[in-house]
Amino acid sequence: MSPAPTGTAAAATTTPAFGAYLDFGAGGVARMAALSTWLGGAELRVGHTYLPGDRWSNIEGRPGFLDIWADWRREKDDRMLVLNVPMLERNEAHLSDSQVRRLLKQGAAGDFDGHFRKLAERLVELKVPDTVLVLGWEMNGTTYTHRCGPDPEAWKAYWRRIVTAMRAVPGQRFRFDFAPSRGRDAVPWTQCYPGDDVVDIIGMDSYDQPSGITFDEQVREPYGLQAHVDFAKAHGKPVSYPEWGLFRNGDNDAWMRRMLAWMDEHKPLYNTLTDYCPHGVWQCGQNPRASKVYRSVLSGRTDAPATPTPNPTTPEVPTPAATPTVPAVPATPPATGHPKDCTPLDLGEWVEYWLGGKLCLKFDWWSRTR
């Protein structure tokens, strides 16, 4: 399979790829077939997972963690594996700006290059050298240690070091996705953009927030949806939506319809809905109206790509269907929650880490359907 073309010309030659984030571990792979069935056989060509950002050994892609995702990707040529990659360990440890600034300078000096070379070698070894890497996502916010705000210049230099280190690994064909959160957040995301030569895709994580804001306001706001597609066009890059979904405005079916229409209009390289509560529509039963819209619009989409690399064209209009109620799953790794009325079993931290969370015992399991 040849490397993917980049830029707006490439976006016009192939069909759209979509999927959902369903769990970061083996459960995420297993649930993709069930979600496809719920969508009337629609083809989910994007598998999306996250590397745990707790320690460097996990950011390097510890053996066993990515294997099942690589197996799924290799089953069909037109599939796409999207992997969120933290730029720093202790990524959700709420480090101070001064600590982050020091770490970014270390990264810019090359102190962490070896970790990313190991990740690149691991992905090539697993025969998924064309993985889309969402590196340092939502860098314009304050949630993650890998945030840009404390030192944008060091952040950009560090991104460049990482991309250079990973591209130097023989056999790689990675694409790097620069994906801020929608809006200005803590710092304008344009101040963090590291350069066209080290970015292949310009993504955006877009949730229905803050409370009371309309979809049109999300389009027009500074550094919002329109600014995103305009910026990507100016830089000759395709857009993506690695994370999107409901949030502060509840079961907002009007927003869901508008967001799906927006993506059909602007033809992202891929999109992956965040499918756990409060954002999701399949594994989250608290959004029945939006779930019905999502299922109606996407049900039955089985577009085959014009080339082995999934990029967008306009899909057919699907057939509406009913809405299920399914239990929520935890957020990004490591998973910690469990469904309501479910008794968790204590198997120990290490076993639970590789299982993706605690196992639960439900006495009504035989009668449950998804």
N, C-alpha and C positions, 0 to 999 in steps of 0.2 A: 504494500500500500504506500503510495507516494505521500510526501508531506502536504499539509493543507495549504492552499493559497490564502493569503490575507488580503484585507482591504474590501472596499465596497463592491468591486467587480466580482470577487469570489462569492460574495453574499447573494448575488443574483443568479448563480448557476445551479444551486442545489436546494434541497428541501429542508424544512426546519426540523431540528431535533429538540425533543423535550423529555423531561423526566421529573423526578421528585426526590428530595432528600427524605429517606424513609428510616434510616438508622445508619450509624457510622460503621457497624460491623457486619457480620454474616446475616443478621436479620434484615438489613437493608437490601441485600441481594435477593434474599428469599421472598421478600414482599413485592418485588417488582412485577413478577408474573401475576400475583393476585391483583395488583393495581391495574395492570393491563386488562385483565378480565373484567374488572369493575367498569373500565372505560370501553367496554364493547370490543375488546381485541385491539385497541389502539396500541401502536408500537412505541414503547419507551426506549428510545435509543441513547439516552444519557443516564449513566450511573454516577451518583455524586456522593462522595464521602470526604471525611476530614481526618487529617493526621492529628493525634493528640498533641497538645502543645505543652505538656507538663515537663518533659525532659528531652534532651537532645537525642537520646537513643530512640525515642518514638518518632521524632521529627525525621530521623534518618530512614524511617520505614522498617521498623523491626521485623525480622523474618516471621511470617505467619499472619501478619496483620493485613497486608494488601493482596495476598495470594488469591483469595476468593473473588475479589474485585477484578483482578487481572484475568482470572479464568472466565468471568462473565464477559469482559470486554473482548476477549479473543474468540468467543463463540460466533460473532458476526462481524464482518469487515466494516459495516456502516455504524457500529456502535462507538460511543465516545465515553471515555472515563474522565471525570472531572474531580480533581483532588485539591482540596484546600490545604495550603502549606503554611504553617506559622513561620514567621521569620526569627522568632526568639523563643527560648524555653521559658517556663513559668509565665506562659502567655496570658493567663487569666488571674495572675497573682496580685493585681492592683499595685504594681510598682510605681514609685514616685516619678515625676518628670525628670528629676536629676538622675535617677537610676537608668531610666529609659534613654536619656541623652547619652550617658556613658556607654551603654550597650550598643546603641546605634553607631557611635564612633568606632567601637571595636569592630563591629560588622563591616563598616566602610573601610577599615584598615585590613580586612581579610582574615580576621581571627576565627571566623566561623565557616569559612569556605569549605572545609573538609566535611562538615555535616551535610552540606547540600550536594557535594560530589557523591557521598555515599548514597543519598536518596536517589540521585540520577542513575547511579550504577545499579541500584536495586530495581528500579523501574525498567531499565533496559534488560536486566537479567530475567525479569518476569515477562518480557516480550510485550510490554506496553510502552514503547518509546514515544508514542504520539499523545501521551496523556496531557490534558489541559490542566495547568497548574495555576490555581487561584492563590497567588502569593501575597501574603500580608493584607488580607481582605479587611475592609472597613477601617483602613488606616487613618481616615479623616476623623474618626471618633475618639472615644476615651476608654472603650472597653478593654482593649488588648494591649499587652506589653509592646507588640510590634506597631504601635501607633506612630504616626508621622509628626504630630504637632510639636513635640519638644524640640525637634531639630530636623526640619524638612530637607535641608541640604544633605545632612548625614544619611537620612532615610533613603533619599534617591541614590546616593552613592552606594549604599548597602544593597539596595535592590539590584543595581547594575553588577555588583560583585557576585551576587547569588546567580543571576542569569548567566553571567560569563562562566562561572564555575560549572554550572549544570550543562551548558551548551558545549563545553569542552569534552564531555564524556562521549566516547565513540558510540555511534549507533542511535543517539538520541534524536528525536524530532519533536521535542516539547513545544507547546504553545503557552505563553505566559499571559494570564488574564489579570489586568489591573482593575480591581473592583471595589470602589468606595461605597459607602452608604449614601442614599439619596439625600440631597440637600447640603447645606454648608457644614453642619455638625460642628466639631471643635475647630476645624480649620478648613478652608476651601480645598477641595480635593485636587483642583488643578495645580495647587502649589506642590503637590506630592508627585505629580506625573514625572516619571524618570526618563522618558525619551522614547521616540518611535522605534529606535533600533533594538530596544530591550522589552518592548510590549507588542504582543500580537493581537490581543483582544482588549476592548475597553468595556468592562462590565459595570454593573450597578446592582447593589442589594437594595431592594425597594419594598418596604412593608407599608401597610395602610396606617400611617401615623403622621403627625400627632393627632390627638383627639380633635374632632371637629373640622379637620381640613378636607376639602373635596379633592376628587381626582384631578380636576382642572387646575387646582392650586398646586398639586404635586407636579403637574406638568410645567407650570409657569414659574415656580419658585426658583430663586437663585441656586444654581448647581443641581437643579431638579431633572426631571425626565427629558424635557426638551433640550436642556443644556448638555445632557449626556449624549444624545444622538447627534447633536450639532458638533460637539467636540470630537466624537469618533469620526464623523464624516470629514471634518477638517484635517484629521490626522490619517485618513485612509485606512481605518480599522473597522472590523465588524464589532457590533455590540453584543452583549450577553446579559442575562439576569440570573446569576448563580443562586441568589436567594431572593425569594419574593413570597408574599402572602398577607393574610389578614393580620390585624393587631389591635390598635387602640380604639378602633371604631366598630369592633364586634363583628357580627355576622352580616357583613356589608356586601350584599349581592350585587348592588349597582357598581361598587368598586371592582369586584371580581370581573364583571362583564367588561368594564372599561379597560382594565389591565390586560385581559386577554385580547381585546380588540387592538390595543396599543402594540402588543407584540406581533400580532398578525400584520399590522401596518408597517412596523419598522424592522421586521424580519431578523431577529437576533440569531447569531450562530447557534445558540442553545438557550434554554431556560429550564430551571429546576425549582419547582415549588417547594417551600419548606413545609413538610407535611406532618407536623405535630401541633398540639394545642399550644397557644391560641391561634396559630397561623394557618393550619391545614384544613383539608376538606375531606380526606378519606379516613385517616386514622384519628381524626378529631370530630367527635359527634356534636360539638357545640356550635357548629356553623352550617346548619342544614340548608339555608337558602343559598349561600355562596357555593356550597357543595353541589347543589342541583345545577347551578350555572356552569361550574367547572366541568361537571360530567356531561352536560348537554353540549357544550362547545367542543370538547375534546374527544368525545366518544366516537370510536371508529376511525380515528386518524391512523392510517397505515401507509402514509406516503413513503415511497422508496426513493432514495437519493439518486441524483443523476450521476454522481461519482462516488467513490468509496468514502469521501470525506463529508460529514454531515454539515451542511450550511442551508440557509432558508430559501424557500419560495412560498407561494400562497397555497395553503392546504384546503381540502374540501370542507364544506360545512357539515358537521356531524349530526347524528340523530339524538334527540334528548332522551334521558332515562331518569329513573328515580334515584333518590339519595339514600345511602346506607348510614347506619350508625356504628362506628367502630371505636375501640378504645384508643386513647392517646399513647404516644411513645415519647421517650425522653428527648431532650435537646441534644446538642452536639457533645462529643466525647469528653470525658467518660460519662456514660449514661448512669443516672442515679435513681430515676423515678420508677413507679410501677403502677399498673392500672388500678382503678378503684375496686374495692372489695376483693383484692388479691393479696394473699399472704406471702410475703417475701421469704425466701429460704436463704440462710446465711451460709455461703459456700467459701467464704474467704475472699480477700481483696483481689488476689492475683487471678483466681478462677473467674470472678465476676468481671474483671477488666476484659478478659478475652471473650467472655460471653456477651459483652456489651451491656452489662448491668446484672441486677439480681434476678434469679429465676423466681417465679411466683406460682403458687399452687391455687388453682381455682376449681372448686368442686363441680361447677357447671360447664367445664371445658368441652364435654362431649356434645353439648347442644349448641355451642357457639358457631356462628358463621361469619365470614368476612365479606 
